[in-house]
Amino acid sequence: MYTVGIIAEYNPFHRGHAYQIQQIKKNLGNVPIIVVMSGSFVQRGEPAVMDKWTRTEMALSCGVDLVLELPVVFSCAPAENFAKGSIHIMDATGCISHLCCGAECGDIHLIRQMASSEETPAFRAALKNALAKGLSYPAAREKAALETNIPIPLSPNDILAVEYQKALQYYHSEIQPYVLQRKSNYHAVKLETEPFPSATAIRLALKEGNIKSVLRAIPQEARTTFLTALEEGKGPVWADSLADFLHFLLLRQSADNLTKIFEVTEGLENRILSCAQETWQWQDMIRSIKTKRYTESKIRRILIHVLLGLEETICKQALSAPIPYLRVLGFRKERSGLLGEIEKKGAAPLLINPKDAKNILSKEGMDFFQRECLATDLYQLLSPNPAFRKKYQDFTHPLIMI
């Protein structure tokens, strides 16, 4: 029997995500679905708009069977690291047979071709030359593809689909990719213009206070959970308040210390310290630090890394070392047998109750988990309702079971 894996942020969970789940069950039957979901911070370098437990409950209510957390060292990272970390976790479960991802390009053969082409010496040399000229990675990648006459993915979802394929090859994984063609515009900013809403449009409407439109974009099975979280003040969560935390932290940081942070290279540490003395709002800081070479998404990620102390050595080691644990955020009771299957076949300890961490994790595993707890604590400080700003919520928040 198949067990299908999905890599997701669910930022927030919407009708397009529900459609993916429905299509899996339509095409493959009532197979178990395991989601590896970003925790508190997402790949574009921002806090998730709703907390990880709310997003977990929304996913479970719409047919997902088990949600595992993608740690911040992978979730708030470039596409390559995001993909590798996610596949690394899926492999560690020992029971996922297929990876289902949504992409504008629904042709798995073309995705495999693009993944293989990007590994050729010619493409790598062209990419290196383009980067040396000061281009950002996306621009350098596009230039290298044109010079070597290979097809490249242009949409974020196609890029991730290619990176997933490359990660499967990197880890010699037996997991088989299964692609569903996306039917909506990733960049759409209006909810009414597409058959399925984009997460970008939902977040924009949410920031504008257009709750009615947002709720129409959320599957009916998940609306109560989403609306309750809004009413209680668990969300929405925005990055704006992070500026104050960052300014305080930088008072104690030297340029030498910043060079240890993941992705801080080529004098960027000096630019961060300088711009922090001249700008005080989060988005203004990002725009002032941004250059032709560094995209806003990369700058946002770097600033999150600074706040969390994510050093380059930590992030690189995480990709090569065995996964230290598999953190369960929630599951459907009718599929609880998945937990026993992972415990039997998996390559990492299953962390169901964080209070057991000290007893079941290695020293390296505890260090990894404590960094994740710090990310959760930072995230919770951004909650609209002060009642949810308490620390240690990784230990006090109940497991989601439906």
C-alpha positions as CSV (number, residue, x, y, z in Angstrom):
1,M,0.0,0.0,0.0
2,Y,1.2,3.5,-0.9
3,T,1.9,6.1,1.7
4,V,2.1,9.6,0.2
5,G,4.2,12.4,1.5
6,I,3.5,16.2,1.0
7,I,6.0,19.0,1.7
8,A,4.1,22.1,2.7
9,E,4.0,25.4,4.5
10,Y,0.2,25.8,4.6
11,N,0.6,29.5,5.0
12,P,-2.3,29.3,5.5
13,F,-4.1,26.1,4.5
14,H,-6.5,26.9,1.7
15,R,-8.8,25.3,-1.0
16,G,-5.9,24.5,-3.3
17,H,-4.2,22.4,-0.6
18,A,-7.5,20.6,0.0
19,Y,-7.8,19.9,-3.7
20,Q,-4.3,18.3,-3.7
21,I,-5.4,16.0,-0.9
22,Q,-8.6,15.1,-2.7
23,Q,-6.8,14.4,-6.0
24,I,-4.4,12.0,-4.2
25,K,-7.3,10.1,-2.7
26,K,-9.1,10.1,-6.1
27,N,-6.1,8.8,-8.0
28,L,-4.5,6.5,-5.5
29,G,-7.3,5.5,-3.2
30,N,-7.7,6.1,0.6
31,V,-3.9,6.1,1.1
32,P,-2.3,7.5,4.2
33,I,-1.0,11.0,3.8
34,I,2.0,12.3,5.8
35,V,2.8,16.0,5.6
36,V,6.2,17.5,6.4
37,M,5.2,21.1,7.3
38,S,7.2,24.2,8.1
39,G,7.1,25.1,11.8
40,S,7.2,28.7,12.9
41,F,9.1,30.3,10.0
42,V,8.7,29.8,6.3
43,Q,11.0,29.7,3.2
44,R,10.5,33.3,2.2
45,G,12.0,34.4,5.5
46,E,8.9,35.3,7.4
47,P,6.9,34.0,10.3
48,A,4.0,31.8,9.3
49,V,0.7,33.8,9.3
50,M,-0.8,31.3,11.8
51,D,0.9,29.1,14.4
52,K,2.0,25.6,13.6
53,W,-0.7,23.9,15.7
54,T,-3.5,25.8,14.0
55,R,-2.2,24.9,10.6
56,T,-1.8,21.3,11.7
57,E,-5.4,21.1,12.8
58,M,-6.6,22.7,9.5
59,A,-4.7,20.1,7.5
60,L,-5.9,17.1,9.6
61,S,-9.5,18.3,9.3
62,C,-9.2,18.2,5.5
63,G,-7.8,14.6,5.1
64,V,-4.1,14.7,6.1
65,D,-3.3,11.8,8.5
66,L,0.0,12.8,10.1
67,V,1.9,16.1,10.3
68,L,5.6,16.2,11.1
69,E,7.5,19.5,11.7
70,L,10.1,20.8,9.3
71,P,12.6,22.5,11.6
72,V,13.6,26.1,11.0
73,V,17.1,25.2,9.9
74,F,15.4,23.7,6.8
75,S,12.1,25.7,6.6
76,C,13.7,29.2,6.6
77,A,16.3,28.4,4.0
78,P,17.1,28.6,0.2
79,A,15.0,26.2,-2.0
80,E,17.9,23.7,-2.2
81,N,18.2,23.3,1.6
82,F,14.4,23.5,2.0
83,A,14.0,20.6,-0.4
84,K,16.9,18.5,1.0
85,G,15.8,18.9,4.6
86,S,12.2,17.9,3.7
87,I,13.3,14.8,1.7
88,H,15.8,13.9,4.5
89,I,12.9,13.8,7.0
90,M,10.6,11.9,4.6
91,D,13.3,9.2,4.1
92,A,13.8,9.0,7.9
93,T,10.2,7.9,8.4
94,G,10.9,4.7,6.5
95,C,7.4,4.4,5.2
96,I,6.7,7.1,2.6
97,S,6.5,5.6,-0.9
98,H,5.5,8.7,-2.9
99,L,6.1,12.4,-2.8
100,C,3.2,14.5,-4.2
101,C,4.0,18.1,-5.2
102,G,2.0,20.7,-7.1
103,A,3.7,22.4,-10.0
104,E,2.7,24.5,-13.0
105,C,4.7,21.9,-15.0
106,G,2.8,18.7,-14.6
107,D,5.3,16.6,-16.5
108,I,7.5,14.6,-14.2
109,H,9.8,13.6,-17.1
110,L,10.5,17.3,-17.9
111,I,11.1,18.0,-14.2
112,R,13.6,15.1,-14.1
113,Q,15.3,16.5,-17.2
114,M,15.6,19.9,-15.7
115,A,17.0,18.5,-12.4
116,S,19.6,16.4,-14.3
117,S,20.6,19.4,-16.5
118,E,21.3,21.6,-13.5
119,E,23.9,19.0,-12.3
120,T,26.0,19.1,-15.5
121,P,29.5,20.6,-15.4
122,A,28.5,23.1,-18.2
123,F,25.6,24.5,-16.2
124,R,27.5,24.7,-13.0
125,A,30.4,26.6,-14.7
126,A,28.0,29.0,-16.3
127,L,26.2,29.5,-13.0
128,K,29.5,30.2,-11.2
129,N,30.5,32.8,-13.8
130,A,27.1,34.5,-13.5
131,L,27.3,34.7,-9.7
132,A,30.8,36.1,-10.0
133,K,29.4,39.0,-12.0
134,G,27.3,40.0,-9.1
135,L,23.9,38.6,-10.2
136,S,21.4,37.2,-7.6
137,Y,21.1,33.5,-7.6
138,P,17.7,33.4,-9.5
139,A,19.1,35.8,-12.2
140,A,22.4,33.9,-12.4
141,R,20.5,30.6,-12.7
142,E,18.4,31.9,-15.6
143,K,21.4,33.3,-17.4
144,A,23.3,30.0,-17.0
145,A,20.3,28.1,-18.4
146,L,20.1,30.4,-21.5
147,E,23.8,30.0,-22.1
148,T,23.7,26.2,-21.9
149,N,20.4,25.9,-23.7
150,I,18.6,23.9,-21.0
151,P,15.0,24.4,-19.9
152,I,14.6,25.9,-16.4
153,P,11.6,26.2,-14.1
154,L,10.4,29.7,-13.7
155,S,7.6,29.5,-11.1
156,P,8.5,29.0,-7.4
157,N,6.5,25.7,-7.4
158,D,8.4,24.4,-10.5
159,I,11.7,25.4,-8.9
160,L,10.8,23.4,-5.7
161,A,9.6,20.4,-7.8
162,V,13.1,20.4,-9.5
163,E,14.8,20.8,-6.1
164,Y,12.8,17.9,-4.7
165,Q,13.9,15.7,-7.6
166,K,17.5,16.8,-7.0
167,A,17.2,16.0,-3.3
168,L,15.8,12.6,-4.0
169,Q,18.8,11.9,-6.2
170,Y,21.2,13.4,-3.6
171,Y,20.0,11.1,-0.8
172,H,19.5,8.1,-3.2
173,S,15.9,8.0,-2.0
174,E,13.5,5.3,-3.1
175,I,10.6,7.7,-2.8
176,Q,8.8,8.2,-6.1
177,P,7.8,11.7,-7.2
178,Y,4.1,12.3,-8.2
179,V,3.3,15.7,-9.7
180,L,-0.1,17.4,-9.8
181,Q,-0.4,20.3,-12.2
182,R,-1.3,23.5,-10.5
183,K,-4.4,25.3,-11.9
184,S,-3.9,28.7,-10.3
185,N,-1.5,31.6,-10.5
186,Y,1.1,31.6,-7.6
187,H,1.5,35.4,-7.9
188,A,-2.3,36.3,-8.0
189,V,-3.0,39.0,-5.5
190,K,-6.8,38.9,-5.8
191,L,-8.8,36.0,-4.4
192,E,-11.6,36.2,-6.9
193,T,-9.4,36.0,-10.1
194,E,-8.4,32.3,-9.8
195,P,-10.2,29.0,-9.4
196,F,-8.0,28.3,-6.4
197,P,-6.6,31.1,-4.2
198,S,-2.9,31.8,-3.9
199,A,-1.5,31.9,-0.4
200,T,-0.1,35.3,-1.3
201,A,-3.6,36.7,-2.0
202,I,-5.0,35.2,1.2
203,R,-2.2,36.8,3.3
204,L,-2.7,40.2,1.6
205,A,-6.5,40.1,2.2
206,L,-5.9,39.0,5.8
207,K,-3.5,42.0,6.3
208,E,-6.2,44.3,4.8
209,G,-8.7,42.9,7.2
210,N,-10.9,41.3,4.5
211,I,-11.9,38.4,6.6
212,K,-15.0,37.4,4.6
213,S,-12.9,36.9,1.4
214,V,-10.3,35.0,3.4
215,L,-12.8,32.6,4.8
216,R,-14.2,31.8,1.3
217,A,-10.7,30.7,0.4
218,I,-10.4,28.3,3.4
219,P,-12.1,24.9,3.0
220,Q,-15.3,24.6,5.0
221,E,-13.9,21.8,7.1
222,A,-11.0,24.1,8.3
223,R,-12.9,27.4,8.7
224,T,-13.9,26.9,12.4
225,T,-10.3,26.2,13.4
226,F,-9.0,29.2,11.4
227,L,-11.7,31.6,12.6
228,T,-11.3,30.5,16.3
229,A,-7.5,31.2,16.1
230,L,-8.2,34.6,14.7
231,E,-10.8,35.4,17.4
232,E,-8.5,34.2,20.2
233,G,-5.7,36.4,18.9
234,K,-3.3,33.6,18.0
235,G,-2.9,35.3,14.6
236,P,-2.4,36.7,12.1
237,V,1.3,37.0,12.8
238,W,3.5,39.4,10.9
239,A,7.2,40.2,10.8
240,D,6.9,43.9,11.6
241,S,7.7,43.5,15.4
242,L,10.9,41.6,14.6
243,A,12.7,44.9,13.9
244,D,12.8,45.8,17.6
245,F,14.2,42.4,18.6
246,L,16.8,42.7,15.8
247,H,17.9,46.2,16.7
248,F,18.5,45.1,20.3
249,L,20.4,42.0,19.3
250,L,22.6,43.9,16.9
251,L,23.7,46.2,19.8
252,R,25.7,43.2,21.1
253,Q,26.9,41.8,17.7
254,S,30.2,42.4,16.0
255,A,30.8,42.1,12.3
256,D,33.0,39.1,13.0
257,N,30.2,37.3,14.8
258,L,27.7,38.0,12.0
259,T,30.1,36.4,9.4
260,K,29.4,33.1,11.2
261,I,25.6,33.3,10.4
262,F,24.4,31.2,7.5
263,E,24.4,33.1,4.1
264,V,26.2,36.2,5.5
265,T,29.0,36.6,3.0
266,E,31.0,39.2,1.0
267,G,30.8,42.0,3.5
268,L,27.1,41.7,4.1
269,E,27.7,41.8,7.8
270,N,28.9,45.4,7.6
271,R,25.9,46.4,5.4
272,I,23.5,44.9,8.0
273,L,25.1,46.7,10.9
274,S,25.2,50.0,8.9
275,C,21.6,49.8,7.7
276,A,20.3,48.9,11.2
277,Q,21.6,52.3,12.4
278,E,19.6,54.2,9.7
279,T,16.3,52.3,9.4
280,W,13.9,51.2,12.1
281,Q,11.0,49.4,10.4
282,W,11.4,45.7,9.4
283,Q,10.5,46.2,5.7
284,D,12.6,49.4,5.5
285,M,15.6,47.5,6.8
286,I,15.2,44.7,4.3
287,R,14.9,47.2,1.4
288,S,18.0,49.1,2.6
289,I,20.1,46.0,2.9
290,K,19.0,44.5,-0.4
291,T,21.3,44.8,-3.4
292,K,21.3,43.6,-7.0
293,R,23.0,40.4,-5.7
294,Y,20.8,39.7,-2.7
295,T,17.0,39.3,-3.1
296,E,14.6,40.5,-0.4
297,S,13.7,36.9,0.4
298,K,17.4,36.1,1.1
299,I,17.8,39.2,3.2
300,R,14.6,38.2,5.2
301,R,16.0,34.7,5.8
302,I,19.4,36.1,6.9
303,L,17.8,38.4,9.4
304,I,15.8,35.5,10.9
305,H,19.0,33.5,11.0
306,V,20.7,36.4,12.9
307,L,17.8,36.5,15.4
308,L,18.0,32.7,16.0
309,G,21.8,32.4,15.9
310,L,21.7,30.0,13.0
311,E,25.3,29.6,12.0
312,E,26.6,28.3,8.7
313,T,28.2,25.2,10.3
314,I,24.9,24.3,12.0
315,C,22.9,24.6,8.7
316,K,25.4,22.6,6.6
317,Q,25.8,19.9,9.2
318,A,22.0,19.4,9.4
319,L,21.9,18.3,5.7
320,S,24.7,15.8,6.1
321,A,24.1,14.4,9.6
322,P,21.3,11.9,10.3
323,I,17.9,13.4,11.1
324,P,18.0,13.7,15.0
325,Y,14.2,13.2,15.5
326,L,10.8,13.3,13.8
327,R,8.6,15.8,15.6
328,V,4.9,14.9,15.5
329,L,2.6,18.0,15.5
330,G,-0.6,16.0,15.1
331,F,-2.4,13.0,13.6
332,R,-5.8,11.5,12.9
333,K,-6.7,8.9,15.5
334,E,-7.9,6.5,12.9
335,R,-4.4,6.5,11.4
336,S,-2.5,6.3,14.6
337,G,-1.0,3.0,13.3
338,L,1.3,5.2,11.2
339,L,3.2,6.1,14.5
340,G,3.9,2.5,15.2
341,E,5.0,1.9,11.6
342,I,7.5,4.8,11.8
343,E,8.8,3.7,15.2
344,K,9.4,0.3,13.6
345,K,10.9,1.3,10.2
346,G,12.1,4.8,10.8
347,A,15.7,6.0,11.1
348,A,15.1,8.6,13.8
349,P,13.4,8.8,17.2
350,L,9.7,9.7,17.0
351,L,9.2,12.8,19.2
352,I,5.5,12.8,20.2
353,N,5.7,14.3,23.6
354,P,8.5,17.0,23.8
355,K,8.8,16.4,27.6
356,D,10.4,13.0,26.7
357,A,13.1,14.7,24.6
358,K,15.8,14.4,27.2
359,N,15.2,10.7,27.5
360,I,15.1,9.8,23.9
361,L,17.4,12.2,22.0
362,S,21.1,12.3,21.8
363,K,23.0,15.4,22.9
364,E,23.1,16.6,19.3
365,G,19.4,15.9,19.0
366,M,18.7,18.0,22.1
367,D,20.8,20.9,20.7
368,F,18.8,20.7,17.5
369,F,15.5,20.6,19.4
370,Q,16.4,23.5,21.6
371,R,17.1,25.6,18.6
372,E,13.6,24.8,17.4
373,C,12.1,25.7,20.7
374,L,13.8,29.1,20.5
375,A,12.3,29.6,17.1
376,T,8.8,28.8,18.5
377,D,9.4,31.2,21.4
378,L,10.4,34.0,19.1
379,Y,7.4,33.4,16.9
380,Q,5.0,33.4,19.9
381,L,6.2,36.8,21.0
382,L,4.6,38.1,17.8
383,S,1.1,36.8,18.7
384,P,-1.6,39.5,18.7
385,N,-2.9,38.3,22.1
386,P,-0.3,38.6,24.8
387,A,-1.7,35.5,26.5
388,F,0.0,33.4,23.7
389,R,3.4,35.0,24.1
390,K,4.5,32.7,26.9
391,K,7.7,30.7,26.3
392,Y,8.0,26.9,26.3
393,Q,4.9,26.3,24.2
394,D,6.6,23.4,22.5
395,F,6.3,21.7,25.9
396,T,2.9,23.0,27.0
397,H,0.8,23.0,23.8
398,P,-1.2,19.8,23.4
399,L,-0.6,17.4,20.5
400,I,-3.3,17.9,17.9
401,M,-5.5,14.8,17.5
402,I,-8.8,14.6,15.7
